[in-house]
Amino acid sequence: MKDRCFLFTGLQPWDIPIGSNAIDIAREVSRQNKVLYVNSPLDMMTLIKGDKKPEYERRLAVLRHNENPLRQLTDTLWILDPPFVAWSVNSLPDGGLFDALNALNNKRIFRYAAKVARELGFTDIIHFIDNDIYRSFYAKEYLKPTTSVYYRRDNLQPFDYWKKHAPRLEPLLIAKSDLVVCNSAQLAAFAHRFNANTHDVGQGLDLSAYDANLTHEIPDAIGSIPKPTIGYIGDITSLRLDSDLLHDVAKNRPAYSFIMVGREDAVFQAHDLHNLSNVHFTGSIPKAAVPLYMAAFDVCINPQKINEITRGNYPRKIDEYLAMGKPVVATKTDMMAFFSEHVHLCLTVSDYLDALDLALQETSAQDAAKRIEFAQSHSWENNVSAIYRCIINTQNTLHHVL
C-alpha cells in the first residue's frame, strides 16, 4: 500500500517515553504513505491536577501558545496537538450525559483534525484507531474516513478507568468500524462477536533496537549485582505481575539475583520483595537503555498474573527478550501458548524454579540463534503488511457493496 493518507488517533501520545505499538505502526506506515498522528487533547481534570508527566509538556506548551500545534517529523509524517482542552467525562454516570459530552469532545477533535488534514492535502483518509474507545467513538461520523480501522491491542475493560463505560461502548465501536485488527487471537475472538471483519495480525518489533550481535556495555546501575541475573523490564504493576509468586521464587533461589527494571506501583513499593537481598529495583530507565539492560541479564522473565487483562495480552517484551537471544521464563497464559516452543511457560513457583535452573544452562549460540530467528519474523514491516492486506480486502468489499 503506497501513497495513501492515514490519520492515527489513540491512547498514547507521540511523546510518551515508553514503547507504543501505535507509534511504531505509524512510523512504518509513513515510510510509504502520508501519516497525520493526532494526540488526544489534555482534559480539564489533568490540567487541574497539574500532572507533570513528560508526555504532557508539549501539549501544555501548545495550549499556552508557546508551540505550534502541528510539527513535521519527516516528509510524510506530521504530529498534531489540538490547541484546546477536552471535557473530563469519565467520572460521569454511564448514559446520556456522558454520551453527549463525549460526542462534543469527538466533534471538536475530528473537525479540527479534518481541517488540518485538508490543509496538508490529505484525501480519502484511512483512520487508524489505537484502542481509543472514548475519544474516537464518533470519529466515523465527524471525520468521514474512507475506511475506519479499530486496533484492539489490549483488553481495557477490566481497568478501573474503563470499567464504567467501555463494556458498553467498545462493542459498539467495534461493530461500526469497517475493519478490526488485533495483536492476539484472544483479543480478536472477542471482537469477532461484534464484527465479522476482525483479524489477528500479530505483533511487530523494532528489530534495529534489539540486536544481539551488538556490543552492549553493562549499565552502572546493575554492574555490581552478582551473577546469575534474572531480569524483568517494564511497568511493575500489580494489575499484571504476580508479586507474591516473584517473592517466593526469589526467596527459594537466594544465589540468583533478580533485577526489576521499571516504575513500581504502590503494591510493589510496599511489598516484602524489597526485604530480600537478592532482589533489586532500579526504577525507570530511558527507552534507549532497555537493550543495554536486557543484554546484561542471563535470563529474562515475565511473571504475570492470570486475569482478564493478561489472558489475551501480547507482551511485546517477550519478542524483545528473544530478539536479544535471551532464555525466557514466563507465566503460561492463553496468549503465551504462541511462544511455547521458545519460552519456558510456568504456572507455579515450582515450575518457575525448575525453569530458571534449566534456562541458565541454555547458553549455546545455537539456542540463541533459534530465539532470534523467531523474534525477527515479527518485524513491524511484516506486521504492517498484514494490516495493509486487511485494509485492501476491506476496501475492495466496501467498493463492491457500493
N, C-alpha and C positions, 0 to 999 in steps of 0.2 A: 504494500500500500504506500503510495507516494503522492506528494503534492496535495494533501488534504488538509483540512483545518480542524484542529481539535481544541476543545475547551475543557479544562480539568477543574473540578471542584472536589473538595474532600475535607477530611477531619484534620489533616496535618498541614500546617503552613509550610511554605517553602523554606523558611528559616529555622525550622526545628533542628536541634543539634544532634538528634539520633537518626537512625536509618528510617526510610519511608518507602514502601512499595510504590505509592502513587508518584512520588518524586522520581524514583528510578524509572518507572514506566514512562513518565512524561519526557524525561531526558532521552530515552531510547526512541520514543515516537518522534521527537523533534529532529532526529537525525535525517529523516526523510519527509517530514511534514511540518506544518506550522502549528505551534502549540501556544495557547494562552492559559497559564496556570493562575487561577483566581483564588487567592487566600480568603478565608472567611473574615468578615469584618469583626473587630472586637465588639463584645456586647457590653451593655451598661454595667452589669454586675462585675465584670472583670475590671472595668475602669474604677468602680467604687472600691473594690478590694485593693487596688494598687499593686497587683502582682507584677513582679519584675522579671518574669521569665524571658530568656533571650529571644524566643520566637515572637514576643510581643513588641520588641523595641522598635522595629521599623514601622509597624502599623501605628504605633503611638506617634512616631515622627511624622507619618503621613497625616494623621488627624491634626497635628499641630502645624501643618503646612511647612514642615522642615524638609520633607522628602516628596518627590514626585510619586504619584500613585502607581505609575507604570514604569517598569525598568526592563531593559532588553539585555538578556544574557548572551544570546548568540543571534545569528541571522534569522533563526527560525523559532526562538524561544523567548517569550515575554512572561513576566510575573506582574500580577495586578493586585494592589492592596486597596480595596474600596475606601474612599475618604469619608466614611460616615460610620456611625455606631448602630449596632443592631439591638432590637429589643431582647431583653433576657426573658425567655418564655418557659424554660424547662421546669420551673417550680410551680407553674400553673396547673390546675387540675386538668386531667385529660378530657378533651372535648372541644366544644365550640370556641371558647375564648382563646385557648391555645392555638387552635387551627387558624383563627382569624389573624392573630398577631404573627404567627409563623408564616402565613401567606404574605403578610406585609413585608416581613424580612426577605422572603424569596423574591417578591416583586421588585423590591429596591435593588437587591443584589444582581438579579439577572437582567433587568432593564439597563443597569449601568454596565454590566459585563458585555451585553449585546452591543451597546453603543461603542464601547472601546474596541470590540472585535470588528465592527463595521469600519471604524477609522483605520484599523490595521489591514483592511482588505480581506477579512475572513468571510467566506461564503460557505453555504452547505455544511454547517458546523456539526461535527460529531461530539456529543457531550459525554465525557467520562466522569462518572460519579464514584468517588472513592469512599464507599461505606457511609456517605453523608446523608443520614436518614431525615434530618430535620431541615437543614438549610438548602438542601437540593430537592426537597419533596415536590415543590411546584415548578421546578425548573423547566420541565417539558412544556408547561403552559405558557411561561413567560419568555423563555429562550427560543422555543420552537426549533429545536435541532432537527436535522435530517434523521439522526439516529441517537437514541439515548441508551447509554451503556451503564448499568449498575454493577459495580465491582464489590463483591462481598468477600472480604479477606479476613473478617473476624465476626464472631457472634457477639454482638454488643448487648443483646437484650438482657443478660443476667447482671450487667454492671449497674451499680446504684444510679448513676447519672441517667441511664437509658431506660430503666425499668418502667417508668410511668407511661411513656408514650411510644417507645419503639416497638413493643409487641403488637400494637395496633397498626402503626404507620409503616413498618418495614415490609410486611406482606403486601400492603397497598402499593408501595413504591416499586417493589419487585414486579408486581402484576402489570403496572403501567409502563415499565421500561421496555424498550424494544428488544433488549438483549441483557442477560445477566451472566457475568463471568465470575468464577470463584477460584480460589487457590487451593482448595481441597475438595475431595469427593464428599466429605461430610457436610461442608457448608453448601455445596451445590445441591445435595439431596433435599435440604430444607427449602432452598429457593425454587427447586423444580416443582414443588407442590403448588406454587402460585404462578409460575411462568415456565411453560414447556421449553422455551428457548433459553435454557440455562446450561452452562458448560463449565466443567472443571478444566482450567487452563494451566494449572500447576503454578509453580513459584519461580521467580527469577533470582539472580545473584550477580553482584558486581564482581566478576572474576578478577578484574585488574587489581582490586584492593586485597584479594586473598590469594597470594601466590606463595606456595610452599618452597619454591626454588629461590626466593629472595633471601638475603641475609637480614635477620631482624635482631636488633640489639635488645637485650633484656631490660625492661623498664626498671629504673631505680627503685620504684615503689615495691617491687617484688623480688629484686635481685638477691636479697639476703635470706629469703624464705627457703628452708630446707627442701630438698627433693625427696621423693617424687611429689609433683604438684598436680592437684586435681582442680580444674578451673571452670568457673561459670562467668559469662559476660552477658549483661542485660539488666533490665529493671528487676530489682529484687523485691517482688511484691507477693504478699500472702494470698492474693487472689489467684495466682498462677503457680507459685512454688510451695513445696511442702517443707516447711521449716523444721518440723519435728522429725521427719524422715532424714533430712540432711544432718540434723543433730545426732541422731542415733548412728548413722553411717560414720560420721567423723569421730564420734566417741569410740567406735569399735575399730578404727584404724588410726591410732594415735601416731603412727610412723609416717602417715601420709599428710601432706599439707593441703588444706582446702582453701582456695582463693576465690572470693566472691567479689566480682567487679561490677559496680553499678550503684544506682541510687536505691537506698533501702526505704521501705515504708515503715510505719510506726510499729507494726507487729515484729518485723525483723530487728528493728533497732532495740527493742526491749527483750528479745529472745535470749535464752541461755546459750545460744551459739557463741555469743561474744565472750563467754567464760571458758571456752575451750581454747587451749593454747595452740592447737594446730589448725584453727580456723581464722582466716584473715579477710577483713573487709577493706577494700581500697577506696570506696566512694566512686563517684562518677569520673569518667575519663573522656577525653575528646574522641570523636568518631575516628579520626585518623590514627589514633593509638591502638584501636581494637586489634588489628592484626599482630601488633607487637606483643600484646599480652597473650593472644592465642598461641603464637609461636613458642612462647615460653612454657606453656603448660605441657605436661606429659600426657594427661587425659582430660578431655572436656566433658562436662556433664550438663544435663538439663533435668533437674529433679522436680518435675511438675506435679501438681495436684491433678487428680482426675475429677473434672467437674464440667459443667455446661460450657465454660469458657474454653477449656483446653482440649476437649474431646476431638473437635474438628479443626483446631487451630494448627496452621502450618508454621512451625517455629523456624524462621529463616536462619536462625543461628546454627541449626544443625547442618545446613548446607555450608555455612561459613566454616564451621569446625572441620567438616570433611574436606573442604577445598584446601585447608591448611595441612591436610594429611593426618589429622589427629584421630586417635581412637576416641570413640564417643560412647558414653553410658547415659541412658535417659529412661524416663518413665514410659511405660507402654500405654499409650492412648490409642483410640481408634485411628487417628491420623498417622501416628508414628509407625504403624504397620507398614507404611510406604517405605520406611528406611530399614526394614527388618534384616536385610542382607548385609547391611553396612554399619549398623548400630546395635550395641547390646541393650536390649529392652528389658526393663525390670518393673516389678510390682511391689516387692517387699524390701525391707532392709537387708535381709539375707541375700536376695537377688543382687542388690547393689554391691554388697561386699564381695561376692563371688565375681561379679562382672568387672569391678575395678581391679581385682587381683589379676584377672585374665587380660584385661585391656593393657595393663602396664607391661605385659610380655609381647604385645603386638607391635613391635617397633621396626619390623623389617621394611625395606624400601618397597618390596612387593605389596605389602599390606597398605602402605601409604598411597601407592600408585592407584590401587583399586578405589580407595576412598576419593581421591582427587578426580579420577575419571568420572565417577558417578556424579559428584558435585558439579563438574564442568558441563554436564549435559543440561544443567538448569540455568543457563545464561539468560540475561534479560532479552537478548536478541531472540532466542528461542521462545521465550515466554510471550513477548510482544507479537511475534509471528503467529502464535496460536490465537491471540486476541484479534489480530487482523483477519485471520480466516473466519472467525466467528462474525466479525462486523460485515465482511464482504458477503457471506451467506445470508445474513440478516437483511442487508440492503437489497440483495437480489430478490429475496422473498417479498419484502415490502414493495419493491418496484413491480413485481409480478402481480401482487394483490391490487395495486393502484391501476 
